[in-house]
């Protein structure tokens, strides 16, 4: 790789100084390194920054622009001279930098799949593949008639020809020690989980060899997601028609994965690992789309050989911001037609559901343990939010446009549905703080509750209502920086709402998001609090602490927070809001994909507003695929 090409890539913005530093590091390790090898290393570093865990050499040789996702405006004609064999030959001969397996070289070449890895990501991939390969092997070739009857009782037959995918998910999960339950918002993932756990608990109580209750652990990738799943599972357990003794064994509080594994400060190491396993019979991880490859490898390494792993999440949501979209990769090709004959027979025997057989099924081994829930109980066929999310997910912009431009009475939950740049700021201002009381109250609702402090019996009760009122509305953006990014939006919204002074960082009613885990304070990255006057009339930040309790923290103890009127779509994962306003930037960006649009839409429960600051950006985004 010539210095000119490296510097040109950095100047154009599709390569970063970090990529150059990586090349320089390898050159110090091997001063006579082939320029083709160094070029491949720079491109691998670029891919890692985009969230991929390897450089796909075959795709690179066929279409560099699409493979590297750099945009059509970047001229990569000079890269087209490299054929697949050129890459493979140069890399296979660089013994001091590249190996094809175990060793200590910084790079690993997967000759079979034509992929180049950074060694640690290759090792993570090996761990994930090996453990899941073991876990998906069936551990039962039949279920007792009593268990079959219990499943039928938990999933009573519906007066409909509709396939009961929740029931299928339950029986599929009972077949092996690994299962994935995926589906969009409102498809019943948590409900299905609690019924599955009820069956597992009942089976364990009948197992004399176990001699104790199951040890069930519930976790999520972030603090916000952990709080949400704790709330969801408590609600689902209360509705479950099972004995109280079974409910008592259900997990009620989720931990973050970092806390579960025992993260060590300033280190990639965890207390629990392959040498010191977790104590668990069943480990459940919700919002699994947010798990990156490194975290999944750490979790699987710490999983006891006898334990089961259940992953829940929406496969179509954004992946983690760190490299590796594990859930999306595992769910690729999943669905009813991916099941082989033995899985179809198992489903028919214990779920009493006969699925169509696909003689050309190419489902992977882990697809046999994956169930895609397909019926939304939140969004019906007339739902604008539901239909819009489906159209975006399918990449069908014609349908997206038809839905957004339909008469208001067709989709009242898209209100207003589509705003262009000419009226954007005024429209957003009216949504944030309407001039008159309307159904869509924006941030007016939580500000009114703050004024009504005297109406509540205690400061904690008041603060709890304030926090809930704030969560009825949120402005989301794909970007952090720029006029239409989170930073610009927060500044403008603060001005609209009358922030006391630009020099005054803390003021009553300021919402903030924690940006890094603080185990001393018991606050996790993504937690939302609001600055309020406590019972002593001192300004403190109120955070929800569960069971309608409030955790009051001095602003002086919160250096790692940011204003949260607007937040990124990535940060919104694991959250739901009554009304969401999604603000798109005025030009296409590599982070602006249909997965991001879908995730933003599905954060809304009742109302969704799209603000497209430049016509055409949405169309390009819907046509863009994820990394």
N, C-alpha and C positions, 0 to 999 in steps of 0.2 A: 504494500500500500504506500503510495507516495504521500509525502507530507502535504503536498498541494491538495490532494483529494480530502485528506483528513481536515485540514483547515477550512477548505471550502464547505464541507459538510457542517462544520461548527458555525461558520458564518451564515449559512442558509437556515440553521436552526434545527435540522433533523439529526445532527450529531451534537453531543455535549462535551464540555471539557473533561467530564468524568471518563468518557470513551477514550479520549486522547491519553489520559493518565493511565488507563488500563493497558493500552498499547505500549506505552513507555515502560510500564512495569514488566510486561512480557519481554520487551526488548532487552531489558537489563538482565532478565533470567537467561535469555538466549540471544546474544548480540548478533548472531548470524541467522536469525530467524527469517524464514521465507516471507516476502512481502504479502503473499496471498494468505498466509496463516494470520499475519497481523491484521489484515483487512477483515478476515472472518471474525477475529476477536473483537474488533471495533463494532462490527455489525451485531455480534452477540450481545455486547454491552448495551447497544442501542435497543435491542429487543427486550432485554431485562427491564430497562426503564419504562417500556410500554406495557409491561405486565406479562410478557411471554417468558417461559422458562428455558427455551432453547431457540437456536437459529435453525430454521427449516431450510436446509441447503437445496432441496429439490424445488421448493416453491421459489426460493431466491433466484435460482438459475432460470426459471421460467418467466417470472415477472417481478423484477426487483422493486418497482414502485409499489405494487400491491402487497408484496410480501413484507416490506418494511413499513408500510402504511405512512408514507411520507408526503402524500399529496401529489396530484398531477403536475403541479407547477415546478417541482424539483426535477432537474435533468439528471437522470441516472443512466444515460446511454452508455457511459464508460463502464458501468458494471455489467452490461449485457455480454461483454466479451468473455466473461467467466462462465464456463460450462460446468455442469454437475461434476464431471470427472476431474476438472481442474481443482475444484474444492477438495474432493475426496483424496486425490493423489497428494496434494500439498499437505493436507492435515495428517494423513496416514504416515507421512515421512518425517513429521516433526516430533520425534520421540521424546525430546526434552520438554515439550510443552503439551503434547496431546497423547492420550492413551485411549484404548477402546474398552476399558473396564477399570478394575481395581488398580490402585497405585496412588501416587501423590502429584501427578501432573495437574496444572491448573485447569486444563481443558479435557473434556471427554468427548470422543466421537462415537456416536451410535451408528454403526455401519449399516445395520438392518433398516432403520427408519430414516437414515440420511439426516441426522440431527447433530448439532454441536451444542454441548452443555458446558457451563461453568461447573467445576467438579462438585461443589456442595449441592447444587440443584440436581445434578445427576444422582447424587446419593439420596437426596430427599425423594426423588422419583422412584428409586429402587425400593426404599422403605415402604412407600405408599402402595406400590404395585404388589410387593411380596406379601404384605400384611392383608390387603384386601383380597388377594388371590386365595389366601388361607381362609379368611372369614366367610367368603361367599360359598364355600363348599357346603352342601346340605348336611345338616346335623340330625335331621329327622327324615325318615322315609314314610312316616304316617303320623296321624294325630289321633289320640283317643276319642271315642265317640262322645265322651263327656265334654271335651274341649270343643268339638265340632258343634255341640248343642249350645255351649256358652257363646260361641261366636255368632250363632244364629240368633240368640237372644239379644246380644248387644247390637246386632245389625239386622233388625226385623225387615222382612220383605216389604218392599214398597209397591204400591198399586201403580206401577209404571214399568215400561219396557226399558227404562234407563239402567245402564250398567252401574252396579254399586262398587265404584272404585275404592271407596274407603274400606269396604269389607275385603276386597282383593288385596289392598295394602297390608291389612292385618294378617291374612293367611300367608302372604308371601314373606313377610317379616318373620314368621314363626318357623320358616323352613331352614334358615341359616343364621349365623351370628352377625350378619351385616345386612342392612337394608336402607334404602333411600325412599322417603316419602316426599314427593315434590308436587307443587301445584301453585296456581296463582292465588291472589288474595281471596279469602272467603271460601276456599275449597274444602276446608275442614281438616287441615293438617293436625292441628292440636287436638281436635275432637277424636280423630282417628288414633292419635298417639295414646290418649288416655284409655281408650277401649283396648288397644293392644297391650298396654301395661296391665290393665285389669286381668287380661287372659294370662299374661306371663306371671303375675303375682299368684293367681289361682293355681297355675301349673306348678309353681315353686312350692306352694303350701302342701301340695299333694306328693311332693318329692321327698320321701323320707331320708334320702341320702344327703340332702342339703341341710336339713335340720335348723334352718334359720330363715328369717325374711330376706328377700332380695335386697341387695345394696344398689340402689338406682341413683345415678348422678345426672343432673340436668345442667347444661352449660350453653353459652352463646359467645360469639366472638367479641362483643363489646358490652360495656356497662349498660348502655341504653337498650340494646337487644336483650340482655339478661333481664332487665326490669320488665320489658314488654312480655317476654315469654313467661315470666313468673306470674304476671297478671293474667295472661291468657290461660295458663294451665290451671290456675286456681279457679277461674270461672268455669272451665270445662269439667274439672273434677266435681264441682258442686252440682253440676247438671247430670252427672253420670249415674245411671240407675244400677248401682251395685251396692253390696254391703258396706257399712261404715268401716269395717275392719280393713277392707281392701283400699278404701279411700285414704285411710291413715298411713298406708305404705307408699302412697304416691308422692313423688317429689313435688315440693311446692315453691322452692326458691332456687333460681338458677345462678350459677357462678359464671364469671368470665373465664375463658379458656386460659388466659395468663394466670389468673389466681388458682384455677384448678390444678394446673401443672406446676405451680410454684415458681414463677419467673424470678430469675436472679438479676439484681440491678446491674446495669451496664454490661450485660452479657446475653448471648444467645442461648445459654444453658438453662435448664429447668431442674427443679428438685426431683420431679418424677420423670423417669426416662426408661430406656431399655434395661438399665441395671436396678432401677427402683420403681417398680410398677405401681400404678394406682390401685387402690382397694375398691373394686367395683365389680358388680355382676352385669350391669347394663349402663352404658354411657349414651346419653342423648344429647345431640347438638342441634339447636335451632338456628335459623338464619345462616345455614351452612354455605350459602353462596358467597358469604363474606370471608370464608376461610382460605388463606393462601396456601401454597404448597409447603412452605417451611413449617407453618403451624400444624397442618394436617400430618406431616411426617412426625412432628414432635408428639402429637396426640396418639398416633398409631403406635409409635415406639413405646409409649408409656401404658398402652392398653394391655391388661392381663390376657394371657392366652385363652382363658376360659370365659372372658367377658364378651358381650354383644355390643355392637355399635349401631345406633340408629341416627341417621342424618335427616333433618327436615329443612326445607327451604324452597325457594322459587328459582328453578333453574334458569329462568329467563331474565332474572334481575342482574344488575351489575355484579361483576366479580370483585374480589378484593383489590384494594389499591396496590398491594404487594404482588410480586410475580406468582402466577399460577391460579387459574380459574378451575379449582378442583371439582366443585359440584357440577359446573357446566360441562366439563370434560367427561365426568362419570355418567352424566345423564345423556350425553350425545348418543342418539340412536335409540333412546329408551322409549317405551310405550308398549301397548298391547301386542303390536305386530313384531316386537323384538323378542317375544317369549318363544322358547323352544317347546318341543312337544311335552317334555317332562314337566316344565313349569305350567303349561296349559292344563295338563292333567291334574296337577296339584291344585290349581285354582278351581277347576270344575268340581273336584272332590270335596273341598273344604269351604269354598265360597259359593258353591252352586251357581257359578257364572261360567257360561261357555263363550269363550272369546274366539274370534276368527283366527284361523291358522294361516300363517304366512310361510309357504314352502321355501321361499327365498330369504327367510329371516337371516340377517347378518348381525343380530344382537350380540354384544360382547358378554363375557361371563358375568360381569357385574350388572348388566342390564336385566338379568334374570331376577335380581333382588331389588329392582327399582320399580316404583309405581307412580304413575303420573295421575294425580287427581284432576278431574276434568270438568266437574260441575261446580260453578260458583254459587254459593248461597247468599253472597253479599250483593253481587251484580247480576241482575236478570237480563233477559234478552233485550229489554227496553232501556237498559242502563247506558247512558252516554259514556261514562267512565269505563265500563266493562268492554263495550264495543270498540272504543277508541284504543284501549290497551291491546286488544286482540289484533286490530288492524296494524298498529305500530309494530307489534311483535312479529307479524307476518310480513312486514316490509311492504305493505300495500298502501302506497301514498294516495292513490285514487280514492280508496275507501276512507282513509284518514281525512282527506279534504272534504269528502261528501258528508262525513259525520260533523266536522267542525262548521261547515257552511249550511247545515240543515236548519230549518226554522226552530226557534227557541223552544217551542212546545214539544218538539220531537224528543229532545234530550234536555230536560230542565236542569239536570245536574251539571251540564256544561254551561256555566252562567257567569259572565259572558264567555263565549267559546274561543274567540280568536281576535286578537288585536294587533294591528300593524304598528310600525315605528312612528307614524305620524301622530297617533294618539296614545302611544305607549306610556309615557311618564304620567300624563294626566289620569289615564285609566288605572295605572298601578296605584297612584296616590289615593284615588277614590276607593280602591279595593282595600288598601291598608287601613284607611280611616274614613269611612263613608261620611258624607255630610249629614245624612239623616239615618235614623235607625231602620235597618233593613235586615232581611234574613242573613245576608252575608255581612257580618259585622266587622270583619277584619280584626285588627288589633284594638278596636274600640271596646270589645267585650271585656278583655282582661284589665284594660285601663279603667273601665267603669267599676269593676269589682274592687280595684285598689281604692277608689274613692269611697266605696261603700263599707269601709273597714268596720265602722261602728255597728253594722248590722249583724256581725258574727260574734258568737259567744267567747271565742278565744282567738288569739293571734295565729295559732297553728291552723285552726279551722279556716280562717280567712286566707292564709297563705296557700293552703291546699286548693281552695277554690280558685285563687289567682292562677296557680300553675296549670290547673285543668282548663281554665278559660284561655290561657295563652296557647295551649295545645290544640285549640279548635281551628287555628289558622297558621299557615306558614308560607313564606316566599322561598322558592328553591331556584338555584341556578347551577348549571354545569360547571361553572368556573369560579375560582377564588378571586382572581384579579381582573381589573378592567372596569369600565363604566357599568357594564351589565353583569359583572361578577359579584361575588358575595361582599367583598370589601366595599365596592362602589355602591351597591344596593343598601348595605347597612348604613353608610354615611348619609345617603339621601333619605332613607326612612327615618333616621334619627332627626333630621332637619324637619321633616313633615310632622313628626310627633312632638316637636318642640323640646329637644334636648336642652337642658339649662345652659350649657356652655361647652364649646368645643374643647376647652382646656380642662373640663371636669370629666374625668374618666368614669367615675362612679356617680350614679344618681338613682333615685327611687324609680322603679319600674324597668330598669335596664335588664334585659334578658341576656344571659351569658351561657356559652358552651365551654365545658372543660375540654382542653386539647391534649392532655396527657394524663395517664393513670396516676392517681395519688392515693396509695394504699393507706397512708397515715390518716388522711381525711376521709377515707372510704368513698372517694369519688373516682369515677372511671371516665376515660376518654369518650366524649359524646354526651355526658350528662348535662342536663339543662337546669339552670337555676335562675331566679329573679331577685334582684336587689330590692329589699323591702325594709320598712322600719319594724323592728321587733318589739317585744313587750316593754322594753326600756327606751323605746323611741330612738334606738341606734340603728344605723344602716348596716344590715347584714344581707347575705345572699341565702335565700331559701331554696333548698333542694328537697325533692320528694324522697322520703326514707321508707316507704312501704307502710301498709296498714294506716294510711292517712296521717302518718307522722311526718314532721318536718325536721330536716337537718340544717341548722343555722350555722353559717360559716362567715367569718370576718373577711371582707374584701382584701385585706392585707395579706391573707393566707392563700390568695388565689392569683398567683402570677401568670399561670398558664390557662387563660380563658380568652374568649373573643365574643364580641357582641353577636347575638343570634336571632335578630329579626329575620335575616335571610341566612340560609345555610346551603351548603352544596348538596347535590343529590346524593353523592356518596355518603355524606354524614347523616342523611335522613334515613338511610336503610335501618330497618328495625323499628321505625316509627310510623305512626298513622296520624293524620290530621283530618278534621272535618272538611276543611276547605284548603286546597293547595293552589298556589299560583306558581306556575313554572315559567321562568323568564329565560328565553333563549338569547344567546349573544347575537351580534350583528354580522358575524361571519362564521363559516364552518370551522370546526376545530377537531383535532383527532380524538378528543374525549367525547365528542358529541355523536353518540351512536344510538341506534334504536334501543339498545339495552338500557341506556341512560334515560331516554325519553319514557320508555315503558316503566322503569323504576319510579321516575317522578310522578307519572300519572297514577300509579297504583299506591302511592302514599295517601291519596285522597279517599275518604270514606263516603262523603256526601256530595261534595262539589269540587269541580276542577276548572281552572282557568289557565289557558295558554296565552302567553304574551310573546309573540314572535317579533323581535326588534328589527328584523330585516326579512322581507319576503324572500322565500326560497331556501332559507336555512333549515326549516323543518323538513322540507322535501329531501334535501341532501342527507340530513341526519337519519331519516327513516330508511333511506337506501343504504346506509352505512352499516357494516357488520361489526360485531365485537371482535376484540383481539383474538 
